[in-house]
Amino acid sequence: MQNSLSPSATRPEGHHTFVRGILIGLLAAGIGALYTVFARWGINRGLQTFDLTALRFGVAGLVTAPVLAMAWIRDQRQFTDRWKTWLGIALLAGVPFGMLMFGGLQFAPVSHAAVFPFSAMSVMGMLLGAIFTGDRITWRRSIGILAVLGGLLLVAGLNASSFTGTTLMGDAMFILAGTLWAGFGIVLRKNRLDPLLATAVIAFSALVTYVPLYLVLTGARSLLASSPHVLWTEVVIQGLIAGAGTLFTYARTVSLLGAGRAAIFPALTPGLAALLAWPVLEHMPTTAETTGCVVVMAGLILAVTGNAQRRGN
């Protein structure tokens, strides 16, 4: 009688898991593009980056609070016994990540924001995955990552004149933000955390730390002065879709594909954002942006597909 745990019996389940991971990873990249484009849309209509951050964390924290409350009622020890792990993911993917990303924009141009954080996510995700979870860095994955980085450069259209002393400070903040995000994936995978619960912990921690500080320092003046159309559009996109959706879809991709592979998907965000900016911001993608998007997609397919290998197997 055939063993129910034989490779032939488990292959279909593994294939379905892989396909789900790919689809959810693409969804995560799409949400990132949507958030990026509508952040620019909101800023063009009078909102500030601090307002968008408050909406993202505030709405997501309120929406996911019931998940956190039910988990606490069901089993408090999962929080008290692993408080260092939960604190770690809150620091890696919460307020520090957001402040570095938005803070970098104060020093470096938007074109640099399209390259450096996503490059750091992909490269550091692959390296940290090899160190901490045993994901081997294969030639196929390395070539795919190089193609992804090349595509990002085409999308952003970087040139040497854009690098100054001040710009390098912003670029360093972007790289650190991408590294923190990659670290979030590693901690999530290594500790086998539930994606929805992780999303709730990160969002709620930001709700009770960043949002009160934002209200005290700014009084939410820009939000209160914005039109209802702008405010509610950003509430839905930044808070509901991006605030909760980005964390959950990325966390779910990590749980299905591993941190190394999942870290590659954010690299699709700049290309998708360039395409989405056409109908939303009336910015027609250039030839370089379109070519870069195609190259990034090809590199992602090359890096993600193929046999998943671990040390010792």
Phi, psi and chi 1 to 4 in degrees:
 res  aa     phi    psi   chi1   chi2   chi3   chi4
   1 MET       -  138.5 -170.6  170.2  100.0      -
   2 GLN   -72.7  137.1 -172.7  178.3   21.5      -
   3 ASN   -67.3  130.3 -170.2  -24.2      -      -
   4 SER   -68.1  -14.4   61.3      -      -      -
   5 LEU  -103.8   13.9  -62.7  179.8      -      -
   6 SER   -69.5  158.8   65.9      -      -      -
   7 PRO   -56.4  -38.0  -25.3   33.8      -      -
   8 SER   -65.4  -29.8   60.8      -      -      -
   9 ALA   -80.6  -29.5      -      -      -      -
  10 THR   -92.5  -12.3   59.2      -      -      -
  11 ARG   -60.2  -45.9 -170.9  176.1  -63.0  115.0
  12 PRO   -58.9  -42.4  -25.1   36.0      -      -
  13 GLU   -62.9  -41.0 -178.4 -179.2   -6.6      -
  14 GLY   -64.6  -38.0      -      -      -      -
  15 HIS   -64.2  -44.6  173.8   72.4      -      -
  16 HIS   -64.8  -38.3  -66.9  153.1      -      -
  17 THR   -62.7  -42.4  -62.2      -      -      -
  18 PHE   -62.2  -46.0  177.5   76.4      -      -
  19 VAL   -63.4  -43.3  171.0      -      -      -
  20 ARG   -60.8  -41.3  -72.9 -158.6  -52.4  -86.4
  21 GLY   -61.9  -41.9      -      -      -      -
  22 ILE   -62.2  -47.5  -67.4  -67.6      -      -
  23 LEU   -64.2  -42.6  -66.7  176.4      -      -
  24 ILE   -70.4  -35.0  -63.7  175.4      -      -
  25 GLY   -63.0  -40.8      -      -      -      -
  26 LEU   -65.1  -38.1  -67.0  174.1      -      -
  27 LEU   -63.4  -40.8  177.7   59.8      -      -
  28 ALA   -61.6  -42.6      -      -      -      -
  29 ALA   -65.1  -39.2      -      -      -      -
  30 GLY   -64.0  -40.4      -      -      -      -
  31 ILE   -65.1  -39.0  -68.6  175.0      -      -
  32 GLY   -61.0  -41.3      -      -      -      -
  33 ALA   -65.5  -42.9      -      -      -      -
  34 LEU   -60.8  -45.2 -174.5   70.9      -      -
  35 TYR   -62.3  -43.2  152.6   72.2      -      -
  36 THR   -63.6  -47.3  -57.7      -      -      -
  37 VAL   -65.6  -43.7  169.9      -      -      -
  38 PHE   -77.5  -16.6  -86.6   90.9      -      -
  39 ALA   -66.1  -46.2      -      -      -      -
  40 ARG   -63.8  -38.4  174.3   53.8   55.9 -172.2
  41 TRP   -59.8  -44.2 -179.3   86.8      -      -
  42 GLY   -69.0  -39.9      -      -      -      -
  43 ILE   -63.8  -38.3  -70.9  172.2      -      -
  44 ASN   -62.9  -18.7  -70.1  -15.1      -      -
  45 ARG  -109.2   20.8  -74.2  157.0  177.9   78.4
  46 GLY   105.0   -6.4      -      -      -      -
  47 LEU   -81.7  158.2  -63.7 -178.7      -      -
  48 GLN  -109.8  163.2  -55.4  -64.4  -40.5      -
  49 THR   -60.9  -33.3   55.1      -      -      -
  50 PHE   -66.4  -35.2  -60.2  108.4      -      -
  51 ASP   -65.0  -44.2  -56.3  -43.7      -      -
  52 LEU   -66.2  -37.4  -61.7  173.9      -      -
  53 THR   -64.9  -41.2  -55.8      -      -      -
  54 ALA   -64.4  -40.6      -      -      -      -
  55 LEU   -63.7  -43.8  -75.3  178.0      -      -
  56 ARG   -60.0  -51.5  175.3  171.9  178.8  163.0
  57 PHE   -77.4  -38.1  -73.2  133.5      -      -
  58 GLY   -65.0  -50.8      -      -      -      -
  59 VAL   -66.7  -46.0  175.7      -      -      -
  60 ALA   -62.0  -39.0      -      -      -      -
  61 GLY   -65.1  -39.8      -      -      -      -
  62 LEU   -68.6  -41.4  -69.0  173.2      -      -
  63 VAL   -67.2  -38.8  168.8      -      -      -
  64 THR   -91.8   -4.0   59.1      -      -      -
  65 ALA   -56.6  -40.4      -      -      -      -
  66 PRO   -60.3  -35.0  -25.3   35.0      -      -
  67 VAL   -61.9  -44.5  174.8      -      -      -
  68 LEU   -65.9  -41.4 -168.2   60.2      -      -
  69 ALA   -64.0  -44.3      -      -      -      -
  70 MET   -64.6  -38.7  -72.5 -172.7  -68.6      -
  71 ALA   -65.5  -37.3      -      -      -      -
  72 TRP   -66.6  -43.0  176.4  -93.1      -      -
  73 ILE   -65.0  -38.9  -66.1  171.7      -      -
  74 ARG   -71.2  -39.2 -174.2  169.6   55.9 -111.4
  75 ASP  -160.5   96.1 -178.5   12.3      -      -
  76 GLN   -71.2  -27.4  -65.0 -178.9   15.1      -
  77 ARG   -66.7  -25.7  -69.2 -168.7   60.1 -176.2
  78 GLN   -64.5  -19.9   66.2  178.5  -44.4      -
  79 PHE   -95.6  -44.8  -63.5  103.6      -      -
  80 THR   -69.1  -37.5   56.5      -      -      -
  81 ASP   -77.4  -23.8  -68.5   -9.3      -      -
  82 ARG  -122.0   33.3  -53.0  175.8   71.1 -178.4
  83 TRP   -62.0  -31.5   67.3  -90.5      -      -
  84 LYS   -66.1  -37.3  -68.4 -177.9  179.9  179.2
  85 THR   -66.7  -45.9  -60.5      -      -      -
  86 TRP   -65.2  -39.3  -64.9  115.2      -      -
  87 LEU   -62.9  -37.6  176.8   61.3      -      -
  88 GLY   -62.0  -47.0      -      -      -      -
  89 ILE   -70.7  -30.1   64.8  166.9      -      -
  90 ALA   -65.4  -37.0      -      -      -      -
  91 LEU   -76.4  -33.4  -67.4  175.0      -      -
  92 LEU   -76.6  -39.8  -70.2  169.5      -      -
  93 ALA  -116.7    6.6      -      -      -      -
  94 GLY  -102.8 -129.4      -      -      -      -
  95 VAL   -59.6  -45.6  174.3      -      -      -
  96 PRO   -57.6  -41.1  -26.9   36.7      -      -
  97 PHE   -61.6  -47.7  169.5   79.7      -      -
  98 GLY   -63.3  -41.4      -      -      -      -
  99 MET   -67.8  -36.3  -64.8  -57.0  -67.7      -
 100 LEU   -67.3  -42.2  -75.6  168.3      -      -
 101 MET   -64.0  -50.9  -77.9  -68.1  -68.6      -
 102 PHE   -72.5  -34.6  -72.1  120.8      -      -
 103 GLY   -65.9  -35.4      -      -      -      -
 104 GLY   -61.0  -30.6      -      -      -      -
 105 LEU   -68.2  -16.9  -72.5  169.8      -      -
 106 GLN   -76.2  -17.2  -52.0  -59.0  -44.7      -
 107 PHE  -117.2  -31.7  -58.0   99.7      -      -
 108 ALA  -118.1  152.2      -      -      -      -
 109 PRO   -69.4  163.7   23.0  -32.3      -      -
 110 VAL   -60.6  -33.7  175.6      -      -      -
 111 SER   -59.2  -34.7   59.7      -      -      -
 112 HIS   -71.5  -32.6  -72.3 -139.5      -      -
 113 ALA   -66.8  -19.9      -      -      -      -
 114 ALA   -83.0  -11.4      -      -      -      -
 115 VAL  -113.9  -56.8  172.4      -      -      -
 116 PHE   -67.4  -46.7  -70.5   98.9      -      -
 117 PRO   -65.0  -39.2   21.1  -31.8      -      -
 118 PHE   -73.9  -32.8  -59.2  105.7      -      -
 119 SER   -64.4  -43.0  -61.1      -      -      -
 120 ALA   -63.7  -40.2      -      -      -      -
 121 MET   -58.6  -44.9  -71.5  177.2 -167.4      -
 122 SER   -71.7  -50.6  -62.8      -      -      -
 123 VAL   -68.2  -48.7  173.9      -      -      -
 124 MET   -68.9  -32.6  -66.7  -53.7  -63.2      -
 125 GLY   -61.4  -41.3      -      -      -      -
 126 MET   -68.3  -43.7 -177.0  173.0   65.2      -
 127 LEU   -68.7  -46.4  -67.1  176.8      -      -
 128 LEU   -66.1  -34.7  -67.1  175.3      -      -
 129 GLY   -63.1  -38.2      -      -      -      -
 130 ALA   -67.6  -37.2      -      -      -      -
 131 ILE   -76.2  -45.4  -64.9  171.1      -      -
 132 PHE  -102.5  -24.9  -66.5  104.5      -      -
 133 THR  -118.2   -0.2   65.7      -      -      -
 134 GLY    80.8   11.2      -      -      -      -
 135 ASP   -70.8  120.4  -71.0  -24.1      -      -
 136 ARG   -74.6  141.2  -64.7 -175.7   59.5 -177.7
 137 ILE   -88.4   97.2  -57.0  177.2      -      -
 138 THR   -84.1  163.2   63.6      -      -      -
 139 TRP   -61.4  -38.6  -79.9  107.1      -      -
 140 ARG   -61.0  -45.3 -178.3 -171.3 -175.6   99.5
 141 ARG   -68.5  -38.4 -175.3  173.9  -65.3 -176.5
 142 SER   -63.1  -45.2  -60.0      -      -      -
 143 ILE   -64.1  -39.5  -65.7  172.3      -      -
 144 GLY   -61.9  -42.4      -      -      -      -
 145 ILE   -63.5  -42.0  -73.0  -70.0      -      -
 146 LEU   -61.3  -40.2  -70.4  175.8      -      -
 147 ALA   -64.0  -40.2      -      -      -      -
 148 VAL   -60.6  -45.7  165.6      -      -      -
 149 LEU   -64.0  -40.9  -61.2 -178.4      -      -
 150 GLY   -62.9  -41.3      -      -      -      -
 151 GLY   -63.0  -38.8      -      -      -      -
 152 LEU   -63.4  -38.5  -72.9  176.7      -      -
 153 LEU   -63.3  -38.5  -68.5  175.1      -      -
 154 LEU   -66.0  -42.3  -74.6  173.6      -      -
 155 VAL   -62.2  -42.8  170.4      -      -      -
 156 ALA   -80.9  -26.7      -      -      -      -
 157 GLY    64.3   43.4      -      -      -      -
 158 LEU   -66.9  149.2  -62.9 -175.2      -      -
 159 ASN  -139.7  160.7   54.9   73.8      -      -
 160 ALA   -61.7  -31.4      -      -      -      -
 161 SER   -68.3  -16.0   63.2      -      -      -
 162 SER   -82.6   -4.3   66.6      -      -      -
 163 PHE   -98.2  110.8  -70.1   90.5      -      -
 164 THR  -127.1  177.4   63.8      -      -      -
 165 GLY   -60.6  -43.4      -      -      -      -
 166 THR   -67.1  -39.9  -57.3      -      -      -
 167 THR   -62.2  -39.8  -62.0      -      -      -
 168 LEU   -62.5  -31.9  -68.8  176.6      -      -
 169 MET   -64.5  -44.2 -177.5 -177.6  -60.2      -
 170 GLY   -64.3  -40.4      -      -      -      -
 171 ASP   -62.7  -39.0  -66.6  -20.0      -      -
 172 ALA   -63.0  -37.8      -      -      -      -
 173 MET   -66.4  -40.2  -64.4  174.0   72.7      -
 174 PHE   -62.2  -44.6  -70.7  142.6      -      -
 175 ILE   -63.7  -41.6  -68.4  171.2      -      -
 176 LEU   -65.1  -38.5 -178.7   55.1      -      -
 177 ALA   -62.6  -45.0      -      -      -      -
 178 GLY   -63.2  -36.4      -      -      -      -
 179 THR   -67.3  -40.3  -57.5      -      -      -
 180 LEU   -60.9  -42.2  -71.0  179.4      -      -
 181 TRP   -64.4  -40.9 -170.5  -98.3      -      -
 182 ALA   -63.3  -39.8      -      -      -      -
 183 GLY   -63.5  -35.8      -      -      -      -
 184 PHE   -58.5  -43.4  160.0   59.5      -      -
 185 GLY   -63.7  -37.9      -      -      -      -
 186 ILE   -66.7  -47.1  -63.3  -62.0      -      -
 187 VAL   -62.1  -41.8  173.5      -      -      -
 188 LEU   -59.8  -47.7 -172.4   83.5      -      -
 189 ARG   -68.8  -45.4  178.5   70.9  169.9 -176.6
 190 LYS   -65.1  -34.2 -164.3  170.9 -178.0   63.7
 191 ASN   -98.2    1.3  -67.9  -83.8      -      -
 192 ARG    51.8   50.4  -59.7 -175.9 -179.9  -82.9
 193 LEU   -79.0  146.9  -59.2  177.8      -      -
 194 ASP   -68.9  126.0  175.7   73.9      -      -
 195 PRO   -58.1  -42.8  -26.4   34.9      -      -
 196 LEU   -67.4  -41.5 -175.7   57.3      -      -
 197 LEU   -67.8  -39.0 -174.5   55.0      -      -
 198 ALA   -61.8  -41.7      -      -      -      -
 199 THR   -59.7  -44.1  -59.6      -      -      -
 200 ALA   -64.2  -42.4      -      -      -      -
 201 VAL   -63.2  -45.9  168.6      -      -      -
 202 ILE   -65.0  -47.2  -65.7  167.3      -      -
 203 ALA   -65.0  -43.0      -      -      -      -
 204 PHE   -69.5  -37.8 -173.3   77.3      -      -
 205 SER   -62.3  -37.5   66.4      -      -      -
 206 ALA   -72.0  -34.6      -      -      -      -
 207 LEU   -60.5  -40.9  170.9   64.4      -      -
 208 VAL   -90.7   -4.9  -62.0      -      -      -
 209 THR  -113.9  -55.5   55.6      -      -      -
 210 TYR   -75.4  -46.5  175.0   83.9      -      -
 211 VAL   -61.4  -45.9  174.4      -      -      -
 212 PRO   -59.6  -40.6  -24.9   35.9      -      -
 213 LEU   -63.2  -40.9 -175.2   62.4      -      -
 214 TYR   -61.2  -44.2  160.2   80.6      -      -
 215 LEU   -65.7  -39.5  -67.7  174.1      -      -
 216 VAL   -67.3  -43.0  169.4      -      -      -
 217 LEU   -81.2  -32.4  -65.4  178.9      -      -
 218 THR  -113.5  -22.6   70.9      -      -      -
 219 GLY    67.0   11.0      -      -      -      -
 220 ALA    55.7   36.1      -      -      -      -
 221 ARG   -62.9  -42.8  -74.2 -176.5  -67.4  -88.3
 222 SER   -66.1  -39.6  -62.6      -      -      -
 223 LEU   -64.2  -44.0  -77.2  179.8      -      -
 224 LEU   -67.9  -27.5  -64.7  175.5      -      -
 225 ALA   -86.9  -11.0      -      -      -      -
 226 SER   -77.1  159.8   62.8      -      -      -
 227 SER   -72.8  154.5   68.8      -      -      -
 228 PRO   -57.0  -35.8  -25.8   34.5      -      -
 229 HIS   -62.2  -47.1  170.9   65.0      -      -
 230 VAL   -66.2  -45.8  172.1      -      -      -
 231 LEU   -60.5  -49.8  175.4   61.6      -      -
 232 TRP   -74.6  -27.9  -73.3  107.4      -      -
 233 THR   -63.0  -44.5  -62.9      -      -      -
 234 GLU   -72.8  -31.8  -63.9  -65.1   -2.0      -
 235 VAL   -59.8  -46.0  164.8      -      -      -
 236 VAL   -68.1  -47.9  171.6      -      -      -
 237 ILE   -78.0  -50.3  -68.5  177.4      -      -
 238 GLN   -74.7  -40.6  -54.3  -61.9  -18.2      -
 239 GLY   -83.9  -57.2      -      -      -      -
 240 LEU   -77.1  -53.6  -66.4  177.6      -      -
 241 ILE   -76.6  -52.1  -61.8  177.0      -      -
 242 ALA   -82.0  -47.6      -      -      -      -
 243 GLY   -57.8  -51.2      -      -      -      -
 244 ALA   -89.6  -37.8      -      -      -      -
 245 GLY   -69.0  -40.7      -      -      -      -
 246 THR   -61.6  -48.4  -60.8      -      -      -
 247 LEU   -62.1  -46.8  -72.0  167.7      -      -
 248 PHE   -67.6  -46.2  175.4   73.3      -      -
 249 THR   -66.3  -38.5   51.9      -      -      -
 250 TYR   -67.7  -43.7 -176.7   76.0      -      -
 251 ALA   -61.0  -39.3      -      -      -      -
 252 ARG   -67.3  -38.1 -175.1   62.7  176.4  149.9
 253 THR   -62.8  -41.0  -55.5      -      -      -
 254 VAL   -60.6  -43.3  169.0      -      -      -
 255 SER   -67.1  -27.2   68.3      -      -      -
 256 LEU   -91.5  -37.7  -67.0  171.6      -      -
 257 LEU  -112.2  -15.6  -61.9 -178.8      -      -
 258 GLY    98.3  158.5      -      -      -      -
 259 ALA   -68.0  -37.6      -      -      -      -
 260 GLY   -62.2  -48.4      -      -      -      -
 261 ARG   -70.1  -41.9  -79.3  175.2  165.4  171.4
 262 ALA   -61.0  -33.5      -      -      -      -
 263 ALA   -66.4  -14.2      -      -      -      -
 264 ILE   -80.2  -30.1  -58.3  168.9      -      -
 265 PHE   -62.1  -36.9  -76.4   90.6      -      -
 266 PRO   -57.3  -21.4  -28.2   36.8      -      -
 267 ALA   -64.8  -18.9      -      -      -      -
 268 LEU   -74.4  -20.3  -77.9  177.0      -      -
 269 THR   -58.0  -47.3  -62.8      -      -      -
 270 PRO   -61.1  -41.9  -23.9   35.0      -      -
 271 GLY   -65.0  -44.4      -      -      -      -
 272 LEU   -65.2  -36.0  -66.4  177.1      -      -
 273 ALA   -65.2  -37.8      -      -      -      -
 274 ALA   -63.1  -37.5      -      -      -      -
 275 LEU   -72.3  -40.5  -62.4  178.0      -      -
 276 LEU   -69.7  -27.4 -174.7   60.0      -      -
 277 ALA   -65.7  -20.2      -      -      -      -
 278 TRP   -60.0  -57.1 -170.0   -5.1      -      -
 279 PRO   -77.2  -28.4   27.2  -34.3      -      -
 280 VAL   -85.6  -47.0  175.9      -      -      -
 281 LEU  -105.9    0.3  -57.3  177.1      -      -
 282 GLU    59.2   38.5  -62.0 -178.4   -6.6      -
 283 HIS  -109.0  110.5  167.4   73.3      -      -
 284 MET   -76.4  127.6 -177.8  178.1  -65.7      -
 285 PRO   -59.1  137.5  -20.6   31.9      -      -
 286 THR   -78.3  170.5   63.9      -      -      -
 287 THR   -60.6  -40.5  -58.4      -      -      -
 288 ALA   -64.7  -41.1      -      -      -      -
 289 GLU   -64.4  -43.5  -72.6  173.2  -24.4      -
 290 THR   -65.3  -44.3  -55.5      -      -      -
 291 THR   -62.0  -43.1  -57.5      -      -      -
 292 GLY   -61.4  -38.6      -      -      -      -
 293 CYS   -62.8  -42.0 -172.4      -      -      -
 294 VAL   -65.3  -41.8  172.7      -      -      -
 295 VAL   -65.4  -42.6  172.1      -      -      -
 296 VAL   -60.6  -43.9  168.5      -      -      -
 297 MET   -62.0  -42.7  178.6   65.9   76.8      -
 298 ALA   -63.9  -41.9      -      -      -      -
 299 GLY   -65.1  -39.2      -      -      -      -
 300 LEU   -63.7  -44.6 -177.1  141.0      -      -
 301 ILE   -60.2  -42.2  -67.7  172.3      -      -
 302 LEU   -65.3  -40.9 -173.7   64.5      -      -
 303 ALA   -75.4  -33.9      -      -      -      -
 304 VAL   -85.8  -36.2  171.9      -      -      -
 305 THR   -80.0  172.4   57.1      -      -      -
 306 GLY    98.4  174.7      -      -      -      -
 307 ASN   -73.1  132.7  -66.4  -31.0      -      -
 308 ALA   -80.8  123.1      -      -      -      -
 309 GLN  -122.3  146.2  -63.1  179.6  -14.9      -
 310 ARG  -128.3  155.3  -70.7  177.3  175.2  -89.1
 311 ARG   -61.9  135.6  -76.6 -164.2  -63.5  -97.8
 312 GLY    94.0  -10.3      -      -      -      -
 313 ASN   -93.9      -  -71.5   -7.7      -      -
